[in-house]
Amino acid sequence: MNWTEIISVNDVLALGSGVGENVGDYDALYIFGSIDNISGNYVYRSTDMGTTWVQINNHGEKELWGDIKIITGDRNEFGKIYATSSGQGVLYGETASTNNCPPVELLTKGNFDDLNNPDIPDWNFQTLGAATADAFIDNLGNAVIDIINAGINDYDVQLRQDNFGMVQDQYYLLTVDAKSITNRSFNIKLRNRTNGSLTYFEEPIELTNNIQKFAFVFRAPVSDPDLRIVLLFGGDTNDVLIDAIGFQEYCLDHPIDNINCPAYLTINDQDVYPQSYGATELIISNGIVKSNSNVLFKSNYSDGCFHCFMGFKNVL
């Protein structure tokens, strides 16, 4: 091991290291001390072998812990540190998250909060051909599709919303909660509003008599400011209950767990990035796992979310 003096560091009371920011990087260095003739001792981190330092605690935020005696970085998670100081036990800190991609919901009133409404505000319900059906919001906040005559085609009974858009190569998260009085399916489709042949996403959803959350991670193939989402119920007379329809930008560095544990998760036709994906029943993916990454698929067959692991994919 070789040591080189770092001129910018004036005084070090504690020194440690932790995993680097990216795969293959040199260890991150952590010190409690002073640099560049700045008065006072602070916690600093360097990701370039001590060439530059970033102060990571702030006395103005009452991050005052006395004289730190020992400091070290986590060996698995970049930015997490552990330290001991006089009379304060073991301290730990981690990098504050910055959300550069807040989840902005692009659909309107997808939670159907207007209880006991004979209509479904901001959604257009339509029957075609010989099909007859009603759509309303019940006293529990579900959109109920009450089918009397299902018609022949799936599009003969449909619920849809317009006036939103997507940006090419942006990832989106499409979610919906649904159940039926008995097993049946319906189709959910994302298309251009005026040109039905421009369909960007279409997926059949298999229902049971238990409410389930379905989630789809989708990469936009083009930019389209004039979208329509449509749910197609025709061809089957069994009623359907719908809730929590959502369509929002999905950031690749955000865990999928924030969608509250769906029953079924589909990740198709895209790269799969290193993070955790969870579902209570089934995960379907034909995605290509990025090299040098870990992707964790988790599922639970009993109580709670993410209790047991469904599988682990490690590509080197």
C-alpha positions as a printed Julia matrix, in Angstrom:
316×3 Matrix{Float64}:
   0.0     0.0     0.0
   1.29    3.43   -0.95
   0.41    6.71    0.72
   0.61   10.17   -0.84
   0.35   13.41    1.1
  -2.71   15.5     0.17
  -1.76   19.17    0.43
  -5.36   20.49    0.62
  -6.08   18.6     3.85
  -4.95   20.51    6.94
  -5.97   18.2     9.75
  -7.55   14.74   10.03
  -9.11   13.47   13.26
 -10.72   10.41   11.65
 -10.26    8.71    8.28
 -12.21    5.92    6.57
 -13.33    4.62    3.2
 -16.42    3.1     1.6
 -17.64    1.74   -1.71
 -17.11    3.99   -4.71
 -19.93    5.84   -6.43
 -19.89    3.62   -9.54
 -18.79    0.07  -10.3
 -14.99   -0.04  -10.63
 -14.43    3.34   -8.97
 -11.77    3.87   -6.34
 -13.13    3.78   -2.81
 -14.77    6.93   -1.53
 -12.71    8.54    1.24
 -14.26   10.12    4.33
 -12.54   12.33    6.86
 -13.45   14.33    9.9
 -11.11   17.28    9.86
 -10.34   20.51    8.06
  -9.31   21.33    4.5
  -8.21   24.36    2.51
  -7.55   26.36    5.69
 -11.29   26.44    6.49
 -11.87   27.06   10.19
 -13.48   24.17   12.08
 -13.74   20.44   11.6
 -16.35   18.92    9.3
 -17.12   15.6     7.61
 -15.83   15.5     4.04
 -16.04   12.97    1.21
 -13.76   12.52   -1.78
 -14.52   10.37   -4.82
 -11.27   11.11   -6.67
  -8.62    9.79   -4.27
  -8.44   13.02   -2.26
  -8.02   15.47   -5.13
 -11.26   17.28   -4.27
 -13.49   17.16   -1.19
 -17.18   17.77   -0.57
 -18.45   18.79    2.85
 -21.33   16.49    3.78
 -22.45   17.83    7.16
 -23.79   21.27    7.95
 -23.55   22.89   11.37
 -26.35   25.24   10.33
 -28.67   22.22   10.14
 -27.63   21.23   13.68
 -25.49   18.39   12.35
 -23.16   18.72   15.32
 -21.84   15.5    16.77
 -18.8    16.5    18.76
 -15.34   15.16   17.98
 -15.67   12.12   15.73
 -13.18    9.42   16.7
 -13.89    6.78   14.03
 -15.5     7.15   10.61
 -16.05    4.64    7.79
 -18.15    4.3     4.68
 -20.57    1.51    3.92
 -19.05   -1.27    1.77
 -22.27   -1.8    -0.23
 -24.08    1.53   -0.42
 -22.37    4.66   -1.69
 -22.87    7.75    0.45
 -23.75    5.97    3.7
 -21.31    6.51    6.56
 -20.89    5.34   10.15
 -19.08    7.2    12.89
 -18.51    7.31   16.65
 -18.08   10.41   18.75
 -17.64   11.21   22.41
 -20.72   10.23   24.4
 -23.08    9.87   21.42
 -22.79    6.21   20.52
 -22.74    5.16   16.86
 -23.96    7.64   14.28
 -24.83    7.0    10.65
 -25.78    9.21    7.77
 -26.69    8.83    4.12
 -26.92   11.06    1.1
 -30.09   13.15    1.05
 -32.2    12.18   -1.93
 -32.95   14.71   -4.63
 -35.98   14.01   -6.74
 -35.25   15.23  -10.25
 -38.23   13.36  -11.59
 -41.19   13.83   -9.26
 -44.12   11.53  -10.05
 -46.56   13.81  -11.89
 -49.88   12.13  -12.57
 -50.95   12.72  -16.18
 -54.5    11.39  -15.87
 -57.39   13.21  -14.21
 -59.52   11.72  -11.43
 -58.24    8.19  -11.84
 -59.0     7.45   -8.18
 -62.77    7.97   -8.61
 -63.24    9.86   -5.34
 -66.7    11.23   -6.26
 -68.62    8.63   -4.28
 -72.1     7.54   -5.41
 -71.81    9.48   -8.64
 -74.14    8.24  -11.42
 -71.45    9.26  -13.91
 -67.62    9.06  -14.02
 -66.34   12.66  -14.17
 -63.52   13.45  -16.61
 -63.86   10.03  -18.23
 -65.84    9.21  -21.35
 -67.92    6.02  -21.28
 -69.27    4.66  -24.57
 -71.1     1.64  -25.93
 -71.15    0.69  -29.62
 -73.32   -1.55  -31.75
 -75.84   -3.59  -29.79
 -73.94   -3.28  -26.52
 -75.67   -1.71  -23.52
 -74.01   -0.88  -20.2
 -73.88    1.68  -17.42
 -70.88    3.25  -15.71
 -70.94    4.92  -12.3
 -68.91    5.39   -9.1
 -70.06    3.33   -6.12
 -69.96    4.24   -2.43
 -66.46    2.76   -2.06
 -64.84    4.87   -4.76
 -64.77    2.25   -7.52
 -65.75    2.89  -11.11
 -68.32    0.19  -11.87
 -68.84   -1.03  -15.43
 -72.3    -2.62  -15.3
 -72.64   -4.6   -18.52
 -76.1    -5.62  -19.74
 -75.37   -6.56  -23.34
 -71.63   -7.0   -23.95
 -71.75   -6.77  -27.73
 -69.26   -8.74  -29.83
 -65.99   -6.79  -29.79
 -63.93   -5.58  -26.85
 -64.32   -1.98  -28.03
 -68.12   -2.22  -27.88
 -67.91   -1.2   -24.2
 -65.15    1.27  -23.36
 -63.97    3.82  -20.81
 -61.43    6.36  -21.97
 -59.65    9.64  -21.27
 -57.88   12.09  -23.6
 -55.76   15.24  -23.34
 -52.38   14.08  -22.1
 -49.08   13.25  -23.77
 -45.74   11.47  -23.59
 -42.14   12.16  -24.58
 -40.03    9.81  -26.7
 -37.76    7.43  -24.74
 -39.18    8.58  -21.4
 -40.29    5.71  -19.18
 -43.85    5.7   -17.86
 -45.63    3.76  -15.16
 -49.18    2.65  -15.96
 -51.2     1.26  -13.04
 -54.75    0.1   -12.48
 -56.66   -1.73   -9.75
 -59.39   -4.04  -10.99
 -61.68   -6.97  -10.17
 -64.74   -8.72  -11.58
 -67.52  -10.81  -10.06
 -65.92  -13.81  -11.75
 -62.83  -14.53  -13.85
 -62.67  -12.49  -17.03
 -60.28  -10.2   -18.9
 -60.28   -6.74  -20.42
 -57.79   -4.84  -22.55
 -56.04   -1.59  -21.72
 -54.66    0.44  -24.6
 -52.6     3.6   -25.06
 -53.02    5.16  -28.49
 -53.11    8.39  -30.42
 -56.45   10.11  -29.84
 -57.42   10.69  -33.47
 -55.57    7.83  -35.19
 -56.5     4.47  -33.71
 -53.86    2.68  -35.78
 -51.16    4.45  -33.75
 -51.29    2.15  -30.73
 -48.24    2.4   -28.49
 -49.18    0.01  -25.73
 -51.82   -2.71  -25.38
 -52.11   -5.37  -22.71
 -54.8    -7.88  -21.67
 -55.56   -7.93  -17.95
 -56.86  -11.11  -16.33
 -59.28  -10.49  -13.46
 -60.56  -12.49  -10.52
 -63.14  -11.62   -7.86
 -60.37  -10.08   -5.7
 -59.15   -6.55   -6.27
 -55.61   -6.61   -7.68
 -53.12   -3.93   -8.7
 -51.56   -4.23  -12.15
 -48.49   -2.22  -13.16
 -46.72   -1.74  -16.47
 -43.39   -0.01  -17.04
 -43.51    1.4   -20.54
 -40.96    3.25  -22.69
 -42.47    5.74  -25.12
 -41.42    4.88  -28.71
 -42.29    8.4   -29.95
 -43.39   11.74  -28.62
 -47.15   12.21  -28.82
 -48.92   15.16  -27.16
 -52.39   13.85  -28.07
 -52.91   10.52  -26.31
 -55.94    8.45  -25.39
 -56.04    5.72  -22.76
 -58.91    3.33  -23.28
 -60.15    0.35  -21.27
 -62.08   -2.17  -23.4
 -64.7    -4.33  -21.67
 -66.92   -5.57  -24.52
 -67.58   -9.23  -25.37
 -68.12  -10.34  -21.76
 -71.2    -9.62  -19.62
 -69.41   -9.88  -16.26
 -69.24   -6.52  -14.51
 -65.88   -4.89  -13.75
 -64.76   -2.64  -10.88
 -61.89   -0.24  -11.61
 -59.86    2.02   -9.32
 -56.53    3.9    -9.16
 -55.84    4.28  -12.86
 -52.53    6.1   -13.14
 -50.09    7.15  -15.86
 -46.97    9.01  -14.78
 -43.33    9.49  -15.66
 -41.19    6.75  -14.15
 -37.59    7.5   -13.19
 -35.19    4.61  -13.61
 -33.47    5.37  -10.32
 -36.71    5.12   -8.35
 -37.64    1.79   -6.78
 -40.77    0.2    -8.19
 -41.84   -0.43   -4.57
 -43.41    3.02   -4.48
 -46.44    1.75   -6.43
 -47.57   -0.11   -3.31
 -46.97   -3.71   -4.28
 -48.95   -4.65   -7.41
 -50.28   -8.15   -7.98
 -48.85   -8.34  -11.49
 -45.97   -6.36  -12.95
 -45.04   -6.32  -16.63
 -41.72   -4.9   -17.87
 -41.51   -5.46  -21.6
 -39.46   -4.41  -24.62
 -36.86   -2.37  -22.78
 -33.63   -2.53  -20.87
 -33.99   -3.65  -17.26
 -31.98   -1.44  -14.96
 -30.35   -2.38  -11.64
 -32.99   -2.07   -8.96
 -35.74   -4.02   -7.23
 -39.04   -4.9    -8.83
 -41.82   -6.31   -6.66
 -45.23   -7.93   -7.08
 -47.42  -10.13   -4.91
 -48.24  -12.67   -7.63
 -46.24  -12.52  -10.84
 -43.63  -10.52  -12.7
 -43.39  -10.83  -16.48
 -40.45   -9.38  -18.39
 -38.73   -9.9   -21.72
 -36.38   -7.03  -20.99
 -32.63   -7.25  -21.45
 -30.73   -6.94  -18.19
 -28.05   -4.29  -18.45
 -24.51   -5.61  -18.02
 -22.74   -5.24  -14.68
 -26.04   -4.97  -12.86
 -28.24   -6.79  -10.4
 -32.0    -7.01  -10.84
 -34.05   -8.33   -7.97
 -37.5    -9.83   -8.54
 -39.49  -10.21   -5.35
 -42.87  -11.72   -4.58
 -44.98  -12.63   -1.59
 -47.44  -15.47   -1.34
 -48.69  -14.75    2.17
 -48.98  -11.63    4.31
 -47.3    -8.31    3.66
 -45.29   -7.15    0.7
 -41.94   -8.53   -0.48
 -41.74  -11.24    2.19
 -40.17  -13.93    0.03
 -37.96  -13.69   -3.04
 -39.16  -14.96   -6.38
 -35.82  -14.94   -8.15
 -32.53  -13.18   -8.6
 -30.81  -12.3   -11.84
 -27.15  -11.34  -11.8
 -25.4   -10.49  -15.06
 -21.67   -9.78  -15.03
